[in-house]
Structures are given as structure tokens and as C-alpha cells.
Amino acid sequence: MSLPRVALIVVSLDGRAHLERLLASVAELDHPREDLEIIVVDNGSTDGTASWLAESHPGVRVLRLETNEGFARPNNLAAALVPDADFLALLNNDMKVDPGWLREALAGFTEPDVACVATRILNWDGTRVDYAGAGMTFDGFGLQPAYGADAERVRGEPGPVLFACGGAMVIRRQVFLALGGFDEAFFAYFEDVDLGWRLWAAGHRVVYRPEAVVRHVHNGTSARFPSEAKRLLMERNALQMVLKNAEGSDLEAIGTVCTLLTATRAACRGNTAENTFRMGALPRPLESAVGNRPGLAARLRRALATKGFSGLARAATIALVRRALRHLEPGAAPVMEGKVTIPAEAWAGVLALRDLAAMWPDLARRREAVQALRRRPDREILMLMQHPLMAVEGHPAYLAIHQALVAMPAISGRYATDSRPAPMEV
């Protein structure tokens, strides 16, 4: 029986050192070489990647881009080059694959409606988990709940998952193209979460197969960029994903809350003295919200009830660390001569909202395209989110506002499956 044709796509930006290790491991895959085409998208590299590949790996097809075009578009361009491929195997350049990785991933396509297989990702020495299952918050932040867990103890449950990590996944090429591939407006970050949501909404399934294993140098490429650049993309992409993909019945309320939370995160990161912004006895809703926040004892009791003793220990540790950090951090930035200095990551949230305003006409068009392909209602997808009401910021004021907003019936009624409201820093 003939094996499927696979196009293995790697997007690389100044990653020659990573590629040497990755391609050495790809050469050991137990998939027939005649049924495997390797494509490296040289994403505006300046380290001689293209010439090195031509000399050292002449069998590798190189797509040379003049500038860094992110992650979404380069993968889409490569996918269009291989009309005879049955499957696309996507890998980050800072991976190395087990010899059976591709074989085990392909074995996950047991039914025609399985469109995508997520594979297990470990850290470079194989001791910790990078990816062993996935979820998402209702406001669009992708979750990898097992991240950092002991690899010997946490394997992840095989079966349906919301999305496959784009750094190590296999997908049917025709399905990928039919859905428009990755959304190129994302550039990078959460484009794989978005694709997973769209796959499920269009009637397909994504499954996790822990037998297929790769190892990863975390942030091998993204570490070169400043944190505010990554923050802008994460904030912008999370919000546009919800506005584009969420079903229409509660979209107005959900979109409003997600937009308010984006602005709230930016304001909390700004840590700005607010006295000069307040006129006399004008009510201060933020102080009121913080005042209504449960006390430490109540929060620890909740952690014990929902997560057991290990969760209680984690909650207590986080509380102590945050208290210590508050003593080390400088006070709120003062307003001086009508100006204030805020961290770049705070301003990134403001830029994200500005970008969304500029993108709105195109976002509406992309939303129409997503909803036109819908074959499955969101209510059948929500359970895959795992922790939809989790807060993605640990600032006390943010947690208070988040708690108040998610208590609204339009949010709590829709995402009532969540039982772990503990904050997560991203």
C-alpha cells in the first residue's frame, strides 16, 4: 500500500544553527524519502541560510522571502507549492523530531473528519512538556495547560483538542487550503489557535497523538524580538480571533467584554498614578472593584476546593511572590508637566486596539468567510477550551475587573464549564 505524500514545511529566520540539527533529525524519519518533500521558507534571513542550504542540502526546496513575513503567510505560500501533497507537516526550525514522529502523526488520521493531528512537544532534553494538549480563554488567549510539567508523569490524553501547536503539526493539505490556511492578518502568535477554532467550526476535528514526539528549543526565534512586539501581536490577535470566529448570538456582549479587558490589561501594565486624572470626588470604580475582591483566605480556600493540596501550595506561593515583588517594584509613574512614562508593554495594548480599529472593514470580511463555512455550533466546541474563564493577568485590579465582567450572564452562562479561575501570566 502506497504511503501518503507529505510536504514538510519549515519557516526559518536566521536559524541556520537550528536548521542543521532539525534537518539531521528529519533525515532519520522512517517515512520514505520519495514521499517526503522538504521546504524551507527562508524568511528574510541574513545569516546565509539560503546559500548554506543550496550547498549542504540540495534536496531541500528553498522559498526565499526578502523580508520577515511572520509565520502565517510563509506557511501558506509553501502549502501552495506542493499540489501533489496529501498532507502538510509543519515544524519550527528549533525542533528535532523522533524517527517515528511523522509515522505516528499520520496514524492519527483514523477518520475522514480528522483534519489535523497535534503532536507531543518536549523541551530539548526531554524532561519537561511544552505541548501535550490545548485550550483557550474566552478572550482568545491560547493555553497549553501541561506546559512545564514533568515529561515522565504527564503524557497528555490522546483524543480531541481545540488546536494543534503550529510548531509541530500535520494537516490535510486540501482542508488547510479550503479554510484559507493560516490567517495572514495574524502575522505570528495564536494563528494556530485560530486555525483550530475554524477547523472545528467548519465540521472537522483536531486530535492529539502523544506517540508522535518532537523536542524544542523554546523561543529559538522569537527571543530576538522585544517583549512589546510580541505583546502587541498577542493582544491584537486574541481580540480579532474572538471577533472573527465567535458565533453571532452573544457576539456583541462577548466582543465588548473582550475589548474592555484588552484596555484594562494595558492600563494595569501602565501602573500610572491616577490622581491628576480624577476631578474632585468623582467616583473611582477601580477602587470599588478592588475593594470587593475576595480576601487571601477566601482565595486559598477556593484553591483548595478546586485544585487540591497541590493547587493550594501553588496559590500560596504565587501570593507570597507577588507580595514580595510589590516591595521591590517602584511606585506608580507620576504625571509630570502633563506627561507620564509607561512601560512599552502597556502601550502595546493601546496599539492593539488602534490596529483593530484600522483593520475593522477587513475583519468584517474575514468574519463573513469564517461563518459561511460553519458546520458546527460553538456550544459543541466550548468544552475543548478547558479553562475559558481563566484570567491572563495577575494584577489585583485586573483580576477584580475580570471577575466582575465574567460574572455577566452573557459570559458566565456561555462558558459555565470552567472550574479553574486562577490567573495565568502570559
Contacts in CASP RR format, 6 or more apart in sequence:
PFRMAT RR
TARGET T0000
AUTHOR 0000-0000-0000
METHOD contacts of the structure
MODEL  1
MSLPRVALIVVSLDGRAHLERLLASVAELDHPREDLEIIVVDNGSTDGTA
SWLAESHPGVRVLRLETNEGFARPNNLAAALVPDADFLALLNNDMKVDPG
WLREALAGFTEPDVACVATRILNWDGTRVDYAGAGMTFDGFGLQPAYGAD
AERVRGEPGPVLFACGGAMVIRRQVFLALGGFDEAFFAYFEDVDLGWRLW
AAGHRVVYRPEAVVRHVHNGTSARFPSEAKRLLMERNALQMVLKNAEGSD
LEAIGTVCTLLTATRAACRGNTAENTFRMGALPRPLESAVGNRPGLAARL
RRALATKGFSGLARAATIALVRRALRHLEPGAAPVMEGKVTIPAEAWAGV
LALRDLAAMWPDLARRREAVQALRRRPDREILMLMQHPLMAVEGHPAYLA
IHQALVAMPAISGRYATDSRPAPMEV
2 35 0 8 1.000
3 31 0 8 1.000
3 32 0 8 1.000
3 35 0 8 1.000
3 106 0 8 1.000
4 35 0 8 1.000
4 86 0 8 1.000
4 87 0 8 1.000
4 106 0 8 1.000
5 35 0 8 1.000
5 36 0 8 1.000
5 37 0 8 1.000
5 84 0 8 1.000
5 85 0 8 1.000
5 86 0 8 1.000
5 87 0 8 1.000
6 31 0 8 1.000
6 35 0 8 1.000
6 36 0 8 1.000
6 37 0 8 1.000
6 85 0 8 1.000
6 86 0 8 1.000
6 87 0 8 1.000
6 88 0 8 1.000
6 89 0 8 1.000
6 102 0 8 1.000
6 106 0 8 1.000
6 170 0 8 1.000
7 37 0 8 1.000
7 39 0 8 1.000
7 78 0 8 1.000
7 79 0 8 1.000
7 81 0 8 1.000
7 82 0 8 1.000
7 85 0 8 1.000
7 87 0 8 1.000
7 88 0 8 1.000
7 89 0 8 1.000
7 173 0 8 1.000
8 26 0 8 1.000
8 36 0 8 1.000
8 37 0 8 1.000
8 38 0 8 1.000
8 39 0 8 1.000
8 89 0 8 1.000
8 90 0 8 1.000
8 91 0 8 1.000
8 102 0 8 1.000
9 39 0 8 1.000
9 41 0 8 1.000
9 75 0 8 1.000
9 78 0 8 1.000
9 79 0 8 1.000
9 88 0 8 1.000
9 89 0 8 1.000
9 90 0 8 1.000
9 91 0 8 1.000
10 19 0 8 1.000
10 22 0 8 1.000
10 38 0 8 1.000
10 39 0 8 1.000
10 40 0 8 1.000
10 41 0 8 1.000
10 90 0 8 1.000
10 91 0 8 1.000
10 92 0 8 1.000
10 93 0 8 1.000
11 40 0 8 1.000
11 41 0 8 1.000
11 43 0 8 1.000
11 70 0 8 1.000
11 71 0 8 1.000
11 74 0 8 1.000
11 75 0 8 1.000
11 78 0 8 1.000
11 92 0 8 1.000
11 93 0 8 1.000
12 18 0 8 1.000
12 19 0 8 1.000
12 40 0 8 1.000
12 41 0 8 1.000
12 42 0 8 1.000
12 43 0 8 1.000
12 45 0 8 1.000
12 49 0 8 1.000
12 93 0 8 1.000
12 221 0 8 1.000
13 43 0 8 1.000
13 44 0 8 1.000
13 45 0 8 1.000
13 68 0 8 1.000
13 70 0 8 1.000
13 93 0 8 1.000
13 221 0 8 1.000
13 224 0 8 1.000
14 45 0 8 1.000
14 46 0 8 1.000
14 47 0 8 1.000
14 49 0 8 1.000
14 221 0 8 1.000
14 224 0 8 1.000
15 45 0 8 1.000
15 47 0 8 1.000
15 49 0 8 1.000
15 93 0 8 1.000
15 94 0 8 1.000
15 221 0 8 1.000
16 45 0 8 1.000
16 47 0 8 1.000
16 48 0 8 1.000
16 49 0 8 1.000
16 52 0 8 1.000
18 93 0 8 1.000
18 94 0 8 1.000
18 217 0 8 1.000
18 220 0 8 1.000
18 221 0 8 1.000
19 40 0 8 1.000
19 49 0 8 1.000
19 53 0 8 1.000
19 93 0 8 1.000
21 96 0 8 1.000
22 91 0 8 1.000
22 93 0 8 1.000
22 94 0 8 1.000
22 95 0 8 1.000
22 96 0 8 1.000
22 97 0 8 1.000
23 38 0 8 1.000
23 57 0 8 1.000
23 60 0 8 1.000
24 96 0 8 1.000
25 95 0 8 1.000
25 96 0 8 1.000
25 97 0 8 1.000
25 98 0 8 1.000
26 38 0 8 1.000
26 91 0 8 1.000
26 97 0 8 1.000
28 97 0 8 1.000
28 99 0 8 1.000
29 36 0 8 1.000
29 97 0 8 1.000
29 99 0 8 1.000
29 100 0 8 1.000
29 101 0 8 1.000
29 102 0 8 1.000
29 103 0 8 1.000
30 99 0 8 1.000
30 100 0 8 1.000
30 102 0 8 1.000
30 103 0 8 1.000
31 102 0 8 1.000
31 103 0 8 1.000
31 106 0 8 1.000
36 102 0 8 1.000
37 61 0 8 1.000
37 82 0 8 1.000
37 85 0 8 1.000
38 57 0 8 1.000
38 59 0 8 1.000
38 60 0 8 1.000
38 61 0 8 1.000
39 60 0 8 1.000
39 61 0 8 1.000
39 62 0 8 1.000
39 63 0 8 1.000
39 78 0 8 1.000
39 81 0 8 1.000
39 82 0 8 1.000
40 49 0 8 1.000
40 53 0 8 1.000
40 60 0 8 1.000
40 61 0 8 1.000
40 62 0 8 1.000
40 63 0 8 1.000
40 93 0 8 1.000
41 62 0 8 1.000
41 63 0 8 1.000
41 65 0 8 1.000
41 74 0 8 1.000
41 75 0 8 1.000
41 77 0 8 1.000
41 78 0 8 1.000
42 49 0 8 1.000
42 50 0 8 1.000
42 53 0 8 1.000
42 62 0 8 1.000
42 63 0 8 1.000
42 64 0 8 1.000
42 65 0 8 1.000
43 65 0 8 1.000
43 68 0 8 1.000
43 69 0 8 1.000
43 70 0 8 1.000
43 74 0 8 1.000
44 64 0 8 1.000
44 65 0 8 1.000
44 66 0 8 1.000
44 67 0 8 1.000
44 68 0 8 1.000
44 69 0 8 1.000
50 62 0 8 1.000
50 64 0 8 1.000
53 60 0 8 1.000
53 62 0 8 1.000
54 62 0 8 1.000
61 81 0 8 1.000
63 74 0 8 1.000
63 77 0 8 1.000
63 78 0 8 1.000
63 81 0 8 1.000
65 74 0 8 1.000
65 77 0 8 1.000
69 187 0 8 1.000
70 187 0 8 1.000
70 188 0 8 1.000
71 166 0 8 1.000
71 182 0 8 1.000
71 187 0 8 1.000
71 188 0 8 1.000
71 189 0 8 1.000
71 191 0 8 1.000
72 181 0 8 1.000
72 182 0 8 1.000
72 183 0 8 1.000
72 184 0 8 1.000
72 185 0 8 1.000
72 186 0 8 1.000
72 187 0 8 1.000
72 188 0 8 1.000
72 191 0 8 1.000
73 182 0 8 1.000
73 184 0 8 1.000
73 187 0 8 1.000
75 88 0 8 1.000
75 90 0 8 1.000
75 181 0 8 1.000
75 182 0 8 1.000
76 180 0 8 1.000
76 181 0 8 1.000
76 182 0 8 1.000
76 184 0 8 1.000
79 88 0 8 1.000
79 173 0 8 1.000
79 176 0 8 1.000
79 177 0 8 1.000
79 181 0 8 1.000
80 177 0 8 1.000
82 88 0 8 1.000
82 173 0 8 1.000
85 173 0 8 1.000
86 172 0 8 1.000
86 173 0 8 1.000
87 106 0 8 1.000
87 109 0 8 1.000
87 170 0 8 1.000
87 171 0 8 1.000
87 172 0 8 1.000
87 173 0 8 1.000
88 170 0 8 1.000
88 171 0 8 1.000
88 172 0 8 1.000
88 173 0 8 1.000
88 176 0 8 1.000
89 102 0 8 1.000
89 105 0 8 1.000
89 169 0 8 1.000
89 170 0 8 1.000
90 166 0 8 1.000
90 167 0 8 1.000
90 168 0 8 1.000
90 169 0 8 1.000
90 170 0 8 1.000
90 171 0 8 1.000
91 97 0 8 1.000
91 167 0 8 1.000
91 168 0 8 1.000
91 214 0 8 1.000
92 166 0 8 1.000
92 167 0 8 1.000
92 168 0 8 1.000
92 216 0 8 1.000
92 220 0 8 1.000
92 221 0 8 1.000
93 220 0 8 1.000
93 221 0 8 1.000
94 216 0 8 1.000
94 217 0 8 1.000
94 218 0 8 1.000
94 220 0 8 1.000
94 221 0 8 1.000
95 121 0 8 1.000
95 167 0 8 1.000
95 168 0 8 1.000
95 214 0 8 1.000
95 215 0 8 1.000
95 216 0 8 1.000
95 217 0 8 1.000
96 124 0 8 1.000
96 214 0 8 1.000
96 215 0 8 1.000
97 168 0 8 1.000
97 213 0 8 1.000
97 214 0 8 1.000
98 212 0 8 1.000
98 213 0 8 1.000
98 214 0 8 1.000
100 212 0 8 1.000
101 119 0 8 1.000
101 168 0 8 1.000
101 212 0 8 1.000
101 213 0 8 1.000
101 214 0 8 1.000
102 170 0 8 1.000
102 212 0 8 1.000
104 119 0 8 1.000
104 209 0 8 1.000
104 211 0 8 1.000
104 212 0 8 1.000
104 213 0 8 1.000
105 117 0 8 1.000
105 119 0 8 1.000
105 169 0 8 1.000
105 170 0 8 1.000
105 209 0 8 1.000
105 212 0 8 1.000
106 117 0 8 1.000
106 170 0 8 1.000
107 209 0 8 1.000
107 211 0 8 1.000
108 114 0 8 1.000
108 117 0 8 1.000
108 207 0 8 1.000
108 209 0 8 1.000
109 117 0 8 1.000
109 170 0 8 1.000
109 172 0 8 1.000
111 205 0 8 1.000
113 203 0 8 1.000
113 204 0 8 1.000
113 205 0 8 1.000
114 204 0 8 1.000
114 205 0 8 1.000
114 206 0 8 1.000
114 207 0 8 1.000
115 171 0 8 1.000
115 172 0 8 1.000
115 175 0 8 1.000
115 199 0 8 1.000
115 204 0 8 1.000
115 205 0 8 1.000
115 206 0 8 1.000
116 164 0 8 1.000
116 169 0 8 1.000
116 170 0 8 1.000
116 171 0 8 1.000
116 172 0 8 1.000
116 175 0 8 1.000
116 195 0 8 1.000
116 196 0 8 1.000
116 199 0 8 1.000
116 204 0 8 1.000
116 205 0 8 1.000
116 206 0 8 1.000
116 207 0 8 1.000
117 164 0 8 1.000
117 169 0 8 1.000
117 170 0 8 1.000
117 171 0 8 1.000
117 206 0 8 1.000
117 207 0 8 1.000
117 208 0 8 1.000
117 209 0 8 1.000
117 212 0 8 1.000
118 131 0 8 1.000
118 133 0 8 1.000
118 134 0 8 1.000
118 161 0 8 1.000
118 163 0 8 1.000
118 164 0 8 1.000
118 165 0 8 1.000
118 168 0 8 1.000
118 169 0 8 1.000
118 206 0 8 1.000
118 207 0 8 1.000
118 208 0 8 1.000
118 209 0 8 1.000
119 131 0 8 1.000
119 164 0 8 1.000
119 165 0 8 1.000
119 168 0 8 1.000
119 169 0 8 1.000
119 170 0 8 1.000
119 208 0 8 1.000
119 209 0 8 1.000
119 212 0 8 1.000
119 213 0 8 1.000
119 214 0 8 1.000
120 129 0 8 1.000
120 131 0 8 1.000
120 132 0 8 1.000
120 155 0 8 1.000
120 156 0 8 1.000
120 208 0 8 1.000
120 209 0 8 1.000
120 210 0 8 1.000
120 211 0 8 1.000
120 212 0 8 1.000
120 213 0 8 1.000
120 214 0 8 1.000
121 129 0 8 1.000
121 130 0 8 1.000
121 131 0 8 1.000
121 132 0 8 1.000
121 165 0 8 1.000
121 167 0 8 1.000
121 168 0 8 1.000
121 213 0 8 1.000
121 214 0 8 1.000
121 215 0 8 1.000
121 216 0 8 1.000
122 128 0 8 1.000
122 129 0 8 1.000
122 130 0 8 1.000
122 151 0 8 1.000
122 213 0 8 1.000
122 214 0 8 1.000
122 215 0 8 1.000
122 216 0 8 1.000
123 129 0 8 1.000
123 130 0 8 1.000
123 148 0 8 1.000
123 151 0 8 1.000
123 215 0 8 1.000
123 216 0 8 1.000
123 218 0 8 1.000
124 215 0 8 1.000
124 216 0 8 1.000
124 217 0 8 1.000
125 215 0 8 1.000
126 151 0 8 1.000
126 215 0 8 1.000
127 150 0 8 1.000
127 151 0 8 1.000
127 152 0 8 1.000
128 148 0 8 1.000
128 149 0 8 1.000
128 150 0 8 1.000
128 151 0 8 1.000
129 146 0 8 1.000
129 147 0 8 1.000
129 148 0 8 1.000
129 149 0 8 1.000
129 150 0 8 1.000
129 151 0 8 1.000
129 154 0 8 1.000
130 144 0 8 1.000
130 147 0 8 1.000
130 148 0 8 1.000
130 165 0 8 1.000
130 216 0 8 1.000
130 218 0 8 1.000
131 144 0 8 1.000
131 146 0 8 1.000
131 147 0 8 1.000
131 165 0 8 1.000
131 168 0 8 1.000
132 144 0 8 1.000
132 146 0 8 1.000
132 149 0 8 1.000
132 154 0 8 1.000
132 155 0 8 1.000
132 156 0 8 1.000
132 208 0 8 1.000
132 210 0 8 1.000
133 144 0 8 1.000
133 145 0 8 1.000
133 146 0 8 1.000
133 156 0 8 1.000
133 157 0 8 1.000
133 161 0 8 1.000
133 208 0 8 1.000
134 142 0 8 1.000
134 143 0 8 1.000
134 144 0 8 1.000
134 145 0 8 1.000
134 161 0 8 1.000
134 162 0 8 1.000
134 163 0 8 1.000
134 164 0 8 1.000
134 165 0 8 1.000
134 193 0 8 1.000
134 208 0 8 1.000
134 384 0 8 1.000
134 386 0 8 1.000
135 142 0 8 1.000
135 143 0 8 1.000
135 144 0 8 1.000
135 145 0 8 1.000
135 161 0 8 1.000
135 162 0 8 1.000
135 163 0 8 1.000
135 384 0 8 1.000
135 385 0 8 1.000
135 386 0 8 1.000
135 387 0 8 1.000
136 142 0 8 1.000
136 143 0 8 1.000
136 162 0 8 1.000
136 163 0 8 1.000
136 193 0 8 1.000
136 197 0 8 1.000
136 385 0 8 1.000
136 386 0 8 1.000
136 388 0 8 1.000
137 143 0 8 1.000
137 385 0 8 1.000
137 387 0 8 1.000
137 388 0 8 1.000
137 389 0 8 1.000
137 390 0 8 1.000
137 391 0 8 1.000
137 392 0 8 1.000
138 242 0 8 1.000
138 254 0 8 1.000
138 258 0 8 1.000
138 385 0 8 1.000
138 388 0 8 1.000
138 389 0 8 1.000
138 406 0 8 1.000
138 411 0 8 1.000
138 414 0 8 1.000
138 415 0 8 1.000
139 238 0 8 1.000
139 239 0 8 1.000
139 242 0 8 1.000
139 257 0 8 1.000
139 258 0 8 1.000
139 261 0 8 1.000
139 262 0 8 1.000
139 392 0 8 1.000
140 190 0 8 1.000
140 193 0 8 1.000
140 238 0 8 1.000
140 239 0 8 1.000
140 241 0 8 1.000
140 242 0 8 1.000
140 258 0 8 1.000
141 190 0 8 1.000
141 234 0 8 1.000
141 238 0 8 1.000
141 392 0 8 1.000
141 426 0 8 1.000
142 163 0 8 1.000
142 190 0 8 1.000
142 193 0 8 1.000
142 238 0 8 1.000
143 386 0 8 1.000
143 387 0 8 1.000
143 390 0 8 1.000
143 424 0 8 1.000
144 165 0 8 1.000
145 386 0 8 1.000
145 387 0 8 1.000
146 154 0 8 1.000
146 156 0 8 1.000
155 210 0 8 1.000
156 208 0 8 1.000
156 210 0 8 1.000
157 208 0 8 1.000
158 207 0 8 1.000
158 208 0 8 1.000
158 209 0 8 1.000
158 210 0 8 1.000
158 211 0 8 1.000
159 207 0 8 1.000
159 208 0 8 1.000
159 209 0 8 1.000
160 205 0 8 1.000
160 206 0 8 1.000
160 207 0 8 1.000
160 208 0 8 1.000
160 384 0 8 1.000
161 206 0 8 1.000
161 207 0 8 1.000
161 208 0 8 1.000
161 384 0 8 1.000
162 193 0 8 1.000
162 196 0 8 1.000
162 197 0 8 1.000
162 200 0 8 1.000
162 206 0 8 1.000
162 381 0 8 1.000
162 384 0 8 1.000
162 385 0 8 1.000
162 386 0 8 1.000
163 192 0 8 1.000
163 193 0 8 1.000
163 195 0 8 1.000
163 196 0 8 1.000
163 197 0 8 1.000
163 199 0 8 1.000
163 206 0 8 1.000
164 171 0 8 1.000
164 192 0 8 1.000
164 196 0 8 1.000
164 206 0 8 1.000
164 208 0 8 1.000
165 192 0 8 1.000
166 191 0 8 1.000
166 192 0 8 1.000
167 192 0 8 1.000
167 216 0 8 1.000
168 214 0 8 1.000
168 216 0 8 1.000
169 192 0 8 1.000
170 212 0 8 1.000
175 199 0 8 1.000
175 204 0 8 1.000
178 373 0 8 1.000
179 195 0 8 1.000
179 198 0 8 1.000
179 199 0 8 1.000
179 202 0 8 1.000
179 373 0 8 1.000
181 195 0 8 1.000
182 191 0 8 1.000
182 192 0 8 1.000
182 194 0 8 1.000
182 195 0 8 1.000
183 191 0 8 1.000
183 194 0 8 1.000
183 195 0 8 1.000
183 244 0 8 1.000
183 366 0 8 1.000
185 240 0 8 1.000
185 359 0 8 1.000
185 362 0 8 1.000
185 363 0 8 1.000
185 366 0 8 1.000
186 194 0 8 1.000
186 233 0 8 1.000
186 237 0 8 1.000
186 240 0 8 1.000
186 241 0 8 1.000
187 233 0 8 1.000
187 237 0 8 1.000
188 222 0 8 1.000
188 233 0 8 1.000
189 230 0 8 1.000
189 233 0 8 1.000
189 234 0 8 1.000
189 237 0 8 1.000
190 233 0 8 1.000
190 234 0 8 1.000
190 237 0 8 1.000
190 238 0 8 1.000
190 241 0 8 1.000
191 237 0 8 1.000
193 241 0 8 1.000
194 237 0 8 1.000
194 241 0 8 1.000
194 244 0 8 1.000
194 245 0 8 1.000
196 206 0 8 1.000
197 241 0 8 1.000
197 245 0 8 1.000
197 381 0 8 1.000
198 245 0 8 1.000
198 370 0 8 1.000
198 373 0 8 1.000
199 205 0 8 1.000
199 206 0 8 1.000
200 206 0 8 1.000
200 376 0 8 1.000
200 380 0 8 1.000
200 381 0 8 1.000
200 384 0 8 1.000
201 245 0 8 1.000
201 370 0 8 1.000
201 373 0 8 1.000
201 374 0 8 1.000
201 375 0 8 1.000
201 376 0 8 1.000
201 378 0 8 1.000
201 381 0 8 1.000
202 373 0 8 1.000
202 374 0 8 1.000
202 375 0 8 1.000
202 376 0 8 1.000
203 375 0 8 1.000
203 376 0 8 1.000
222 230 0 8 1.000
226 344 0 8 1.000
227 344 0 8 1.000
227 345 0 8 1.000
228 344 0 8 1.000
228 345 0 8 1.000
228 347 0 8 1.000
228 348 0 8 1.000
229 348 0 8 1.000
231 345 0 8 1.000
231 348 0 8 1.000
231 349 0 8 1.000
232 348 0 8 1.000
232 349 0 8 1.000
232 351 0 8 1.000
232 352 0 8 1.000
232 355 0 8 1.000
234 426 0 8 1.000
235 262 0 8 1.000
235 265 0 8 1.000
235 266 0 8 1.000
235 348 0 8 1.000
235 349 0 8 1.000
235 352 0 8 1.000
236 351 0 8 1.000
236 352 0 8 1.000
236 355 0 8 1.000
236 356 0 8 1.000
238 258 0 8 1.000
238 262 0 8 1.000
239 258 0 8 1.000
239 259 0 8 1.000
239 262 0 8 1.000
239 352 0 8 1.000
239 353 0 8 1.000
239 356 0 8 1.000
240 356 0 8 1.000
240 359 0 8 1.000
240 363 0 8 1.000
242 254 0 8 1.000
242 255 0 8 1.000
242 258 0 8 1.000
243 251 0 8 1.000
243 255 0 8 1.000
243 258 0 8 1.000
243 356 0 8 1.000
243 363 0 8 1.000
243 367 0 8 1.000
244 363 0 8 1.000
244 366 0 8 1.000
244 367 0 8 1.000
244 370 0 8 1.000
245 367 0 8 1.000
245 370 0 8 1.000
246 254 0 8 1.000
246 255 0 8 1.000
246 378 0 8 1.000
247 371 0 8 1.000
247 374 0 8 1.000
247 377 0 8 1.000
247 378 0 8 1.000
248 371 0 8 1.000
250 410 0 8 1.000
250 414 0 8 1.000
253 408 0 8 1.000
253 410 0 8 1.000
253 411 0 8 1.000
254 410 0 8 1.000
254 411 0 8 1.000
254 414 0 8 1.000
257 405 0 8 1.000
257 406 0 8 1.000
257 408 0 8 1.000
257 410 0 8 1.000
257 411 0 8 1.000
259 353 0 8 1.000
260 401 0 8 1.000
260 405 0 8 1.000
261 401 0 8 1.000
261 402 0 8 1.000
261 405 0 8 1.000
262 349 0 8 1.000
262 352 0 8 1.000
262 353 0 8 1.000
263 349 0 8 1.000
263 350 0 8 1.000
263 353 0 8 1.000
264 397 0 8 1.000
264 398 0 8 1.000
264 401 0 8 1.000
264 402 0 8 1.000
265 349 0 8 1.000
265 392 0 8 1.000
265 393 0 8 1.000
265 398 0 8 1.000
266 346 0 8 1.000
266 347 0 8 1.000
266 348 0 8 1.000
266 349 0 8 1.000
266 350 0 8 1.000
266 352 0 8 1.000
266 353 0 8 1.000
267 346 0 8 1.000
268 346 0 8 1.000
268 393 0 8 1.000
268 395 0 8 1.000
268 397 0 8 1.000
268 398 0 8 1.000
269 342 0 8 1.000
269 343 0 8 1.000
269 345 0 8 1.000
269 346 0 8 1.000
269 349 0 8 1.000
269 395 0 8 1.000
270 333 0 8 1.000
270 342 0 8 1.000
270 343 0 8 1.000
270 346 0 8 1.000
271 329 0 8 1.000
271 331 0 8 1.000
271 332 0 8 1.000
271 333 0 8 1.000
271 342 0 8 1.000
271 343 0 8 1.000
271 346 0 8 1.000
272 332 0 8 1.000
272 333 0 8 1.000
272 335 0 8 1.000
272 340 0 8 1.000
272 342 0 8 1.000
273 332 0 8 1.000
273 333 0 8 1.000
273 334 0 8 1.000
273 335 0 8 1.000
273 340 0 8 1.000
274 284 0 8 1.000
274 286 0 8 1.000
274 332 0 8 1.000
276 335 0 8 1.000
276 338 0 8 1.000
277 335 0 8 1.000
278 284 0 8 1.000
286 397 0 8 1.000
286 400 0 8 1.000
286 401 0 8 1.000
289 397 0 8 1.000
289 400 0 8 1.000
289 401 0 8 1.000
289 404 0 8 1.000
290 396 0 8 1.000
290 397 0 8 1.000
290 400 0 8 1.000
291 400 0 8 1.000
292 400 0 8 1.000
292 404 0 8 1.000
293 396 0 8 1.000
293 399 0 8 1.000
293 400 0 8 1.000
293 403 0 8 1.000
294 302 0 8 1.000
296 319 0 8 1.000
299 315 0 8 1.000
299 319 0 8 1.000
300 312 0 8 1.000
300 315 0 8 1.000
300 316 0 8 1.000
300 319 0 8 1.000
302 421 0 8 1.000
303 311 0 8 1.000
303 312 0 8 1.000
303 314 0 8 1.000
303 315 0 8 1.000
303 316 0 8 1.000
303 422 0 8 1.000
304 311 0 8 1.000
304 312 0 8 1.000
306 419 0 8 1.000
306 420 0 8 1.000
306 421 0 8 1.000
307 314 0 8 1.000
307 315 0 8 1.000
307 420 0 8 1.000
307 422 0 8 1.000
314 422 0 8 1.000
315 422 0 8 1.000
318 423 0 8 1.000
322 394 0 8 1.000
333 340 0 8 1.000
333 341 0 8 1.000
333 342 0 8 1.000
334 340 0 8 1.000
356 363 0 8 1.000
382 388 0 8 1.000
382 414 0 8 1.000
382 415 0 8 1.000
382 417 0 8 1.000
383 417 0 8 1.000
385 415 0 8 1.000
385 417 0 8 1.000
385 418 0 8 1.000
387 418 0 8 1.000
387 420 0 8 1.000
388 415 0 8 1.000
388 417 0 8 1.000
388 418 0 8 1.000
389 406 0 8 1.000
389 411 0 8 1.000
389 412 0 8 1.000
389 415 0 8 1.000
389 418 0 8 1.000
389 421 0 8 1.000
390 418 0 8 1.000
390 420 0 8 1.000
390 421 0 8 1.000
390 422 0 8 1.000
390 423 0 8 1.000
390 424 0 8 1.000
391 398 0 8 1.000
391 399 0 8 1.000
391 402 0 8 1.000
391 403 0 8 1.000
391 421 0 8 1.000
391 422 0 8 1.000
391 423 0 8 1.000
391 424 0 8 1.000
392 423 0 8 1.000
392 424 0 8 1.000
392 425 0 8 1.000
392 426 0 8 1.000
393 399 0 8 1.000
393 402 0 8 1.000
393 423 0 8 1.000
393 425 0 8 1.000
393 426 0 8 1.000
394 423 0 8 1.000
394 425 0 8 1.000
399 423 0 8 1.000
403 421 0 8 1.000
405 411 0 8 1.000
406 412 0 8 1.000
406 415 0 8 1.000
END
